[in-house]
Amino acid sequence: MTLPVVFRKAAQKEFDGSTVWYETQKPGLGGEFIAAVERVLDQIADRPELYQIIEGDVRRAVVSRFPYCVYYRALPDRVVVIAVFNASRSPSAWRRRR
């Protein structure tokens, strides 16, 4: 069963900001970033247990082609995205959102 995916506000803001940044670097790159993240989100929605637990109940999925990870919690009725995070940043930033 495919679970609905919901974003926490900070995660949505991060995702949107990163999309805009990539689009300003090269027209069309923002759309490619969105597509790469959506592929990961589709996999998470279909099989939330696929990705490794990294801390507590938080899992991490790596986005292909871009230096980003999706951090999420798999709940019985939905997936909650807590961060769409640039892997070069300190993980302490997303950990504060828990």
Buried (B, 14 or more C-beta within 10 A) or exposed (E): EEBEBEBBEBBEEBBBEBBEEBBEEEEEBBEBBBEBBEBBBEBBBEEBEEBEEEEEEBBBBEBEEBEBBBBBBBEEEBBBBBBBBBEEBEBEEBBEBE
